[in-house]
């Protein structure tokens, strides 16, 4: 399954909006198989802040582990936020 974050807007900010996005998307994830890869696509996202990312991505990383992958991005906001999330939360993201 590919999660296109542009669905949630070009500017992904605030903890509250990240929580709401995850809550809205969780029903879609319930249909995934036990071995299905969950892939995140940042195409079209201009701004990605750590607060939004922590509320949306961190629970998915914890739940899906190595099955959770992130498509590489050239966007400096995305790159910096992903690096910060790894440092703060102590996990290594699977970025391809």
ZADO-589997 format. One record per residue: residue in three letters; residue number from 1; x, y, z of N, C-alpha, C in turn. Coordinates in Angstrom, 3 decimals. Atoms other than C-alpha are relative to their C-alpha. Layout:
<node resn="ALA" resi="NUM" n_X="X" n_Y="Y" n_Z="Z" ca_X="X" ca_Y="Y" ca_Z="Z" c_X="X" c_Y="Y" c_Z="Z"/>
...
This chain:
<node resn="UNK" resi="1" n_X="0.836" n_Y="-1.168" n_Z="0.000" ca_X="0.000" ca_Y="0.000" ca_Z="0.000" c_X="0.888" c_Y="1.241" c_Z="0.000"/>
<node resn="UNK" resi="2" n_X="-0.727" n_Y="-1.273" n_Z="0.053" ca_X="1.249" ca_Y="3.473" ca_Z="-0.859" c_X="-0.864" c_Y="1.088" c_Z="0.626"/>
<node resn="UNK" resi="3" n_X="0.667" n_Y="-1.131" n_Z="-0.638" ca_X="0.307" ca_Y="6.406" ca_Z="1.352" c_X="0.555" c_Y="1.261" c_Z="-0.638"/>
<node resn="UNK" resi="4" n_X="-0.395" n_Y="-1.257" n_Z="0.634" ca_X="0.445" ca_Y="9.599" ca_Z="-0.713" c_X="-0.392" c_Y="1.139" c_Z="0.951"/>
<node resn="UNK" resi="5" n_X="0.271" n_Y="-1.005" n_Z="-1.023" ca_X="0.788" ca_Y="12.316" ca_Z="1.900" c_X="-0.599" c_Y="1.284" c_Z="-0.552"/>
<node resn="UNK" resi="6" n_X="0.607" n_Y="-1.184" n_Z="0.597" ca_X="-0.325" ca_Y="15.004" ca_Z="-0.543" c_X="-1.514" c_Y="0.016" c_Z="0.245"/>
<node resn="UNK" resi="7" n_X="1.434" n_Y="0.073" n_Z="-0.332" ca_X="-3.853" ca_Y="13.790" ca_Z="0.283" c_X="-0.345" c_Y="0.874" c_Z="1.197"/>
<node resn="UNK" resi="8" n_X="0.237" n_Y="-0.756" n_Z="-1.220" ca_X="-3.443" ca_Y="15.613" ca_Z="3.577" c_X="0.420" c_Y="1.461" c_Z="-0.134"/>
<node resn="UNK" resi="9" n_X="-0.360" n_Y="-1.388" n_Z="0.263" ca_X="-2.185" ca_Y="18.846" ca_Z="1.994" c_X="1.463" c_Y="0.161" c_Z="-0.344"/>
<node resn="UNK" resi="10" n_X="-1.389" n_Y="-0.317" n_Z="0.351" ca_X="1.004" ca_Y="20.510" ca_Z="0.827" c_X="0.815" c_Y="0.393" c_Z="1.218"/>
<node resn="UNK" resi="11" n_X="-0.652" n_Y="-0.413" n_Z="-1.237" ca_X="1.779" ca_Y="21.790" ca_Z="4.303" c_X="-0.487" c_Y="-0.906" c_Z="1.119"/>
<node resn="UNK" resi="12" n_X="0.343" n_Y="0.943" n_Z="-1.057" ca_X="1.855" ca_Y="19.112" ca_Z="6.988" c_X="0.627" c_Y="0.502" c_Z="1.293"/>
<node resn="UNK" resi="13" n_X="-0.501" n_Y="-0.583" n_Z="-1.242" ca_X="2.132" ca_Y="20.801" ca_Z="10.355" c_X="-0.994" c_Y="-0.215" c_Z="1.127"/>
<node resn="UNK" resi="14" n_X="0.709" n_Y="0.086" n_Z="-1.268" ca_X="0.871" ca_Y="20.557" ca_Z="13.931" c_X="-0.320" c_Y="-1.436" c_Z="0.404"/>
<node resn="UNK" resi="15" n_X="0.311" n_Y="1.312" n_Z="-0.569" ca_X="0.371" ca_Y="17.583" ca_Z="16.179" c_X="-1.457" c_Y="-0.366" c_Z="-0.224"/>
<node resn="UNK" resi="16" n_X="1.427" n_Y="0.274" n_Z="0.140" ca_X="-3.385" ca_Y="17.893" ca_Z="16.030" c_X="-0.351" c_Y="-0.460" c_Z="-1.411"/>
<node resn="UNK" resi="17" n_X="0.280" n_Y="0.382" n_Z="1.383" ca_X="-3.481" ca_Y="17.726" ca_Z="12.234" c_X="0.611" c_Y="-1.358" c_Z="-0.344"/>
<node resn="UNK" resi="18" n_X="-0.616" n_Y="1.311" n_Z="0.202" ca_X="-1.089" ca_Y="14.751" ca_Z="12.255" c_X="-0.839" c_Y="-1.113" c_Z="0.608"/>
<node resn="UNK" resi="19" n_X="0.882" n_Y="0.979" n_Z="-0.661" ca_X="-3.332" ca_Y="12.895" ca_Z="14.728" c_X="-1.265" c_Y="-0.220" c_Z="-0.820"/>
<node resn="UNK" resi="20" n_X="1.233" n_Y="0.099" n_Z="0.788" ca_X="-6.404" ca_Y="13.671" ca_Z="12.644" c_X="0.238" c_Y="-0.754" c_Z="-1.297"/>
<node resn="UNK" resi="21" n_X="-0.332" n_Y="0.697" n_Z="1.248" ca_X="-4.701" ca_Y="12.476" ca_Z="9.453" c_X="0.156" c_Y="-1.495" c_Z="0.255"/>
<node resn="UNK" resi="22" n_X="-0.172" n_Y="1.418" n_Z="-0.319" ca_X="-3.688" ca_Y="9.197" ca_Z="11.096" c_X="-1.347" c_Y="-0.651" c_Z="0.293"/>
<node resn="UNK" resi="23" n_X="1.330" n_Y="0.546" n_Z="-0.319" ca_X="-7.179" ca_Y="8.653" ca_Z="12.496" c_X="-0.837" c_Y="-0.206" c_Z="-1.252"/>
<node resn="UNK" resi="24" n_X="0.760" n_Y="0.112" n_Z="1.245" ca_X="-8.687" ca_Y="9.264" ca_Z="9.075" c_X="0.532" c_Y="-1.123" c_Z="-0.874"/>
<node resn="UNK" resi="25" n_X="-0.608" n_Y="0.988" n_Z="0.881" ca_X="-6.246" ca_Y="6.879" ca_Z="7.398" c_X="0.013" c_Y="-1.418" c_Z="0.567"/>
<node resn="UNK" resi="26" n_X="-0.082" n_Y="1.319" n_Z="-0.623" ca_X="-6.242" ca_Y="3.985" ca_Z="9.898" c_X="-0.978" c_Y="-1.028" c_Z="-0.564"/>
<node resn="UNK" resi="27" n_X="0.892" n_Y="1.010" n_Z="0.584" ca_X="-9.352" ca_Y="2.312" ca_Z="8.442" c_X="0.529" c_Y="-0.594" c_Z="-1.305"/>
<node resn="UNK" resi="28" n_X="-0.585" n_Y="0.506" n_Z="1.249" ca_X="-7.542" ca_Y="2.000" ca_Z="5.096" c_X="1.088" c_Y="-1.033" c_Z="0.286"/>
<node resn="UNK" resi="29" n_X="-1.094" n_Y="0.911" n_Z="-0.344" ca_X="-4.639" ca_Y="0.247" ca_Z="6.805" c_X="-0.503" c_Y="-1.335" c_Z="0.539"/>
<node resn="UNK" resi="30" n_X="0.521" n_Y="1.253" n_Z="-0.561" ca_X="-6.868" ca_Y="-2.365" ca_Z="8.409" c_X="-0.170" c_Y="-1.078" c_Z="-1.059"/>
<node resn="UNK" resi="31" n_X="0.180" n_Y="0.966" n_Z="1.085" ca_X="-7.249" ca_Y="-4.023" ca_Z="5.001" c_X="1.324" c_Y="-0.571" c_Z="-0.507"/>
<node resn="UNK" resi="32" n_X="-1.293" n_Y="0.478" n_Z="0.483" ca_X="-3.508" ca_Y="-4.627" ca_Z="4.582" c_X="0.288" c_Y="-1.401" c_Z="0.527"/>
<node resn="UNK" resi="33" n_X="-0.391" n_Y="1.346" n_Z="-0.393" ca_X="-2.148" ca_Y="-8.147" ca_Z="4.680" c_X="1.160" c_Y="0.035" c_Z="0.986"/>
<node resn="UNK" resi="34" n_X="-1.047" n_Y="0.071" n_Z="-1.026" ca_X="0.346" ca_Y="-9.335" ca_Z="7.295" c_X="1.406" c_Y="0.168" c_Z="-0.549"/>
<node resn="UNK" resi="35" n_X="-1.328" n_Y="-0.161" n_Z="0.582" ca_X="3.246" ca_Y="-9.122" ca_Z="4.850" c_X="0.069" c_Y="1.191" c_Z="-0.962"/>
<node resn="UNK" resi="36" n_X="0.040" n_Y="-1.118" n_Z="0.952" ca_X="2.162" ca_Y="-6.129" ca_Z="2.775" c_X="0.881" c_Y="1.160" c_Z="0.467"/>
<node resn="UNK" resi="37" n_X="-0.848" n_Y="-1.162" n_Z="-0.261" ca_X="4.613" ca_Y="-3.227" ca_Z="2.560" c_X="-0.868" c_Y="1.253" c_Z="0.065"/>
<node resn="UNK" resi="38" n_X="0.659" n_Y="-1.300" n_Z="-0.131" ca_X="3.374" ca_Y="0.181" ca_Z="3.726" c_X="1.046" c_Y="1.030" c_Z="-0.417"/>
<node resn="UNK" resi="39" n_X="-0.969" n_Y="-0.936" n_Z="0.569" ca_X="5.113" ca_Y="2.868" ca_Z="1.664" c_X="-0.556" c_Y="1.422" c_Z="0.053"/>
<node resn="UNK" resi="40" n_X="0.399" n_Y="-1.399" n_Z="-0.108" ca_X="4.993" ca_Y="6.634" ca_Z="2.244" c_X="0.647" c_Y="0.802" c_Z="-1.130"/>
<node resn="UNK" resi="41" n_X="-0.430" n_Y="-0.810" n_Z="1.136" ca_X="5.246" ca_Y="9.025" ca_Z="-0.709" c_X="-0.217" c_Y="1.480" c_Z="0.336"/>
<node resn="UNK" resi="42" n_X="0.059" n_Y="-1.429" n_Z="-0.323" ca_X="6.046" ca_Y="12.720" ca_Z="-0.106" c_X="-0.164" c_Y="0.893" c_Z="-1.221"/>
<node resn="UNK" resi="43" n_X="0.141" n_Y="-0.824" n_Z="1.210" ca_X="5.568" ca_Y="13.888" ca_Z="-3.720" c_X="-1.113" c_Y="1.026" c_Z="0.179"/>
<node resn="UNK" resi="44" n_X="0.978" n_Y="-1.079" n_Z="-0.082" ca_X="3.807" ca_Y="17.248" ca_Z="-3.754" c_X="-0.051" c_Y="0.705" c_Z="1.339"/>
<node resn="UNK" resi="45" n_X="-0.016" n_Y="-0.626" n_Z="-1.323" ca_X="4.408" ca_Y="18.000" ca_Z="-0.074" c_X="1.097" c_Y="1.061" c_Z="0.014"/>
<node resn="UNK" resi="46" n_X="-0.962" n_Y="-1.099" n_Z="-0.057" ca_X="6.101" ca_Y="21.376" ca_Z="0.383" c_X="0.639" c_Y="0.135" c_Z="1.376"/>
<node resn="UNK" resi="47" n_X="-0.470" n_Y="-0.194" n_Z="-1.366" ca_X="6.392" ca_Y="21.596" ca_Z="4.160" c_X="-0.425" c_Y="-1.182" c_Z="0.857"/>
<node resn="UNK" resi="48" n_X="0.242" n_Y="1.170" n_Z="-0.847" ca_X="6.690" ca_Y="18.667" ca_Z="6.572" c_X="0.683" c_Y="0.255" c_Z="1.335"/>
<node resn="UNK" resi="49" n_X="-0.564" n_Y="-0.345" n_Z="-1.306" ca_X="7.132" ca_Y="19.500" ca_Z="10.250" c_X="0.044" c_Y="-1.209" c_Z="0.929"/>
<node resn="UNK" resi="50" n_X="-0.155" n_Y="1.134" n_Z="-0.906" ca_X="8.297" ca_Y="17.157" ca_Z="13.013" c_X="-1.242" c_Y="-0.333" c_Z="0.824"/>
<node resn="UNK" resi="51" n_X="1.187" n_Y="0.270" n_Z="-0.821" ca_X="5.121" ca_Y="17.556" ca_Z="15.072" c_X="-1.013" c_Y="-0.848" c_Z="-0.771"/>
<node resn="UNK" resi="52" n_X="0.932" n_Y="0.771" n_Z="0.832" ca_X="2.908" ca_Y="16.282" ca_Z="12.216" c_X="0.577" c_Y="-1.397" c_Z="-0.248"/>
<node resn="UNK" resi="53" n_X="-0.644" n_Y="1.279" n_Z="0.291" ca_X="5.393" ca_Y="13.559" ca_Z="11.319" c_X="0.016" c_Y="-0.924" c_Z="1.193"/>
<node resn="UNK" resi="54" n_X="-0.031" n_Y="0.834" n_Z="-1.198" ca_X="5.672" ca_Y="12.339" ca_Z="14.893" c_X="-1.357" c_Y="-0.616" c_Z="0.283"/>
<node resn="UNK" resi="55" n_X="1.353" n_Y="0.521" n_Z="-0.253" ca_X="1.909" ca_Y="11.950" ca_Z="15.212" c_X="-0.470" c_Y="-0.983" c_Z="-1.068"/>
<node resn="UNK" resi="56" n_X="0.448" n_Y="0.871" n_Z="1.099" ca_X="1.436" ca_Y="10.285" ca_Z="11.808" c_X="0.950" c_Y="-1.170" c_Z="-0.229"/>
<node resn="UNK" resi="57" n_X="-0.954" n_Y="1.050" n_Z="0.369" ca_X="4.629" ca_Y="8.347" ca_Z="11.081" c_X="0.408" c_Y="-0.898" c_Z="1.162"/>
<node resn="UNK" resi="58" n_X="-0.536" n_Y="0.795" n_Z="-1.111" ca_X="5.845" ca_Y="7.235" ca_Z="14.514" c_X="-0.900" c_Y="-1.177" c_Z="0.383"/>
<node resn="UNK" resi="59" n_X="0.831" n_Y="1.171" n_Z="-0.306" ca_X="2.803" ca_Y="5.064" ca_Z="15.329" c_X="0.069" c_Y="-1.077" c_Z="-1.087"/>
<node resn="UNK" resi="60" n_X="-0.077" n_Y="0.967" n_Z="1.097" ca_X="3.098" ca_Y="3.442" ca_Z="11.898" c_X="1.334" c_Y="-0.736" c_Z="0.006"/>
<node resn="UNK" resi="61" n_X="-1.316" n_Y="0.640" n_Z="-0.120" ca_X="6.814" ca_Y="2.782" ca_Z="12.346" c_X="-0.053" c_Y="-1.053" c_Z="1.092"/>
<node resn="UNK" resi="62" n_X="0.089" n_Y="0.939" n_Z="-1.126" ca_X="6.081" ca_Y="1.134" ca_Z="15.696" c_X="-0.861" c_Y="-1.215" c_Z="-0.341"/>
<node resn="UNK" resi="63" n_X="0.916" n_Y="1.094" n_Z="0.322" ca_X="3.242" ca_Y="-0.963" ca_Z="14.304" c_X="0.525" c_Y="-0.911" c_Z="-1.113"/>
<node resn="UNK" resi="64" n_X="-0.364" n_Y="0.782" n_Z="1.181" ca_X="4.700" ca_Y="-2.073" ca_Z="10.969" c_X="1.493" c_Y="-0.312" c_Z="-0.120"/>
<node resn="UNK" resi="65" n_X="-1.427" n_Y="0.310" n_Z="-0.025" ca_X="8.457" ca_Y="-2.060" ca_Z="11.653" c_X="0.642" c_Y="0.048" c_Z="-1.375"/>
<node resn="UNK" resi="66" n_X="-0.741" n_Y="0.036" n_Z="1.262" ca_X="10.500" ca_Y="-3.132" ca_Z="8.633" c_X="-0.907" c_Y="0.004" c_Z="-1.224"/>
<node resn="UNK" resi="67" n_X="0.941" n_Y="-0.064" n_Z="1.132" ca_X="7.379" ca_Y="-3.332" ca_Z="6.463" c_X="-0.358" c_Y="1.435" c_Z="-0.350"/>
<node resn="UNK" resi="68" n_X="0.318" n_Y="-1.414" n_Z="0.203" ca_X="7.082" ca_Y="0.453" ca_Z="6.763" c_X="1.189" c_Y="0.677" c_Z="-0.666"/>
<node resn="UNK" resi="69" n_X="-1.094" n_Y="-0.638" n_Z="0.732" ca_X="9.182" ca_Y="2.226" ca_Z="4.139" c_X="-0.404" c_Y="1.397" c_Z="-0.471"/>
<node resn="UNK" resi="70" n_X="0.213" n_Y="-1.381" n_Z="0.429" ca_X="9.580" ca_Y="5.812" ca_Z="3.005" c_X="0.762" c_Y="0.225" c_Z="-1.292"/>
<node resn="UNK" resi="71" n_X="-0.669" n_Y="-0.343" n_Z="1.256" ca_X="10.317" ca_Y="6.922" ca_Z="-0.535" c_X="0.907" c_Y="1.200" c_Z="0.244"/>
<node resn="UNK" resi="72" n_X="-0.968" n_Y="-1.081" n_Z="-0.145" ca_X="13.383" ca_Y="9.132" ca_Z="-0.684" c_X="-0.555" c_Y="1.285" c_Z="-0.607"/>
<node resn="UNK" resi="73" n_X="0.477" n_Y="-1.307" n_Z="0.451" ca_X="12.676" ca_Y="12.833" ca_Z="-1.118" c_X="1.177" c_Y="0.962" c_Z="-0.115"/>
<node resn="UNK" resi="74" n_X="-0.993" n_Y="-1.059" n_Z="0.144" ca_X="14.751" ca_Y="15.782" ca_Z="-2.322" c_X="-0.394" c_Y="1.252" c_Z="0.788"/>
<node resn="UNK" resi="75" n_X="0.504" n_Y="-1.158" n_Z="-0.724" ca_X="12.655" ca_Y="18.186" ca_Z="-0.256" c_X="0.766" c_Y="0.166" c_Z="1.315"/>
<node resn="UNK" resi="76" n_X="-0.781" n_Y="-0.203" n_Z="-1.228" ca_X="14.874" ca_Y="19.691" ca_Z="2.479" c_X="-0.837" c_Y="-0.083" c_Z="1.280"/>
<node resn="UNK" resi="77" n_X="0.881" n_Y="0.064" n_Z="-1.159" ca_X="11.911" ca_Y="19.984" ca_Z="4.854" c_X="-0.258" c_Y="-1.459" c_Z="0.390"/>
<node resn="UNK" resi="78" n_X="0.249" n_Y="1.422" n_Z="-0.247" ca_X="11.165" ca_Y="16.266" ca_Z="4.509" c_X="1.267" c_Y="-0.670" c_Z="0.532"/>
<node resn="UNK" resi="79" n_X="-1.272" n_Y="0.624" n_Z="-0.390" ca_X="14.819" ca_Y="15.216" ca_Z="4.785" c_X="0.358" c_Y="0.366" c_Z="1.444"/>
<node resn="UNK" resi="80" n_X="-0.356" n_Y="-0.461" n_Z="-1.346" ca_X="15.452" ca_Y="17.324" ca_Z="7.907" c_X="-0.944" c_Y="-0.571" c_Z="1.053"/>
<node resn="UNK" resi="81" n_X="0.976" n_Y="0.513" n_Z="-0.957" ca_X="12.248" ca_Y="16.220" ca_Z="9.613" c_X="0.181" c_Y="-1.495" c_Z="0.235"/>
<node resn="UNK" resi="82" n_X="-0.206" n_Y="1.440" n_Z="-0.166" ca_X="12.857" ca_Y="12.522" ca_Z="8.961" c_X="1.237" c_Y="-0.279" c_Z="0.847"/>
<node resn="UNK" resi="83" n_X="-1.221" n_Y="0.165" n_Z="-0.784" ca_X="16.378" ca_Y="12.834" ca_Z="10.358" c_X="-0.260" c_Y="0.322" c_Z="1.469"/>
<node resn="UNK" resi="84" n_X="0.315" n_Y="-0.390" n_Z="-1.374" ca_X="15.093" ca_Y="14.626" ca_Z="13.454" c_X="-0.862" c_Y="-1.055" c_Z="0.687"/>
<node resn="UNK" resi="85" n_X="0.856" n_Y="1.032" n_Z="-0.582" ca_X="12.380" ca_Y="12.019" ca_Z="14.027" c_X="0.807" c_Y="-1.241" c_Z="0.384"/>
<node resn="UNK" resi="86" n_X="-0.857" n_Y="1.145" n_Z="-0.317" ca_X="14.997" ca_Y="9.258" ca_Z="13.880" c_X="0.799" c_Y="0.264" c_Z="1.283"/>
<node resn="UNK" resi="87" n_X="-0.827" n_Y="-0.348" n_Z="-1.157" ca_X="17.204" ca_Y="11.056" ca_Z="16.416" c_X="-0.818" c_Y="0.062" c_Z="1.290"/>
<node resn="UNK" resi="88" n_X="0.820" n_Y="-0.210" n_Z="-1.191" ca_X="14.440" ca_Y="11.995" ca_Z="18.844" c_X="-0.657" c_Y="-1.294" c_Z="0.468"/>
<node resn="UNK" resi="89" n_X="0.752" n_Y="1.203" n_Z="-0.361" ca_X="12.553" ca_Y="8.691" ca_Z="18.723" c_X="0.849" c_Y="-1.264" c_Z="0.078"/>
<node resn="UNK" resi="90" n_X="-0.897" n_Y="1.140" n_Z="-0.108" ca_X="15.544" ca_Y="6.375" ca_Z="18.479" c_X="-0.303" c_Y="-1.150" c_Z="-0.935"/>
<node resn="UNK" resi="91" n_X="0.210" n_Y="1.045" n_Z="0.994" ca_X="14.434" ca_Y="4.470" ca_Z="15.412" c_X="0.682" c_Y="0.368" c_Z="-1.297"/>
<node resn="UNK" resi="92" n_X="-0.606" n_Y="-0.200" n_Z="1.320" ca_X="15.915" ca_Y="4.049" ca_Z="11.951" c_X="-1.085" c_Y="-0.223" c_Z="-1.027"/>
<node resn="UNK" resi="93" n_X="1.005" n_Y="0.119" n_Z="1.050" ca_X="13.552" ca_Y="4.722" ca_Z="9.070" c_X="0.573" c_Y="-0.742" c_Z="-1.186"/>
<node resn="UNK" resi="94" n_X="-0.367" n_Y="0.747" n_Z="1.189" ca_X="13.664" ca_Y="2.466" ca_Z="6.046" c_X="-0.305" c_Y="0.880" c_Z="-1.205"/>
<node resn="UNK" resi="95" n_X="0.184" n_Y="-0.949" n_Z="1.100" ca_X="14.162" ca_Y="5.079" ca_Z="3.302" c_X="0.619" c_Y="-0.608" c_Z="-1.264"/>
<node resn="UNK" resi="96" n_X="-0.495" n_Y="0.586" n_Z="1.259" ca_X="14.438" ca_Y="3.763" ca_Z="-0.262" c_X="-0.012" c_Y="1.027" c_Z="-1.111"/>
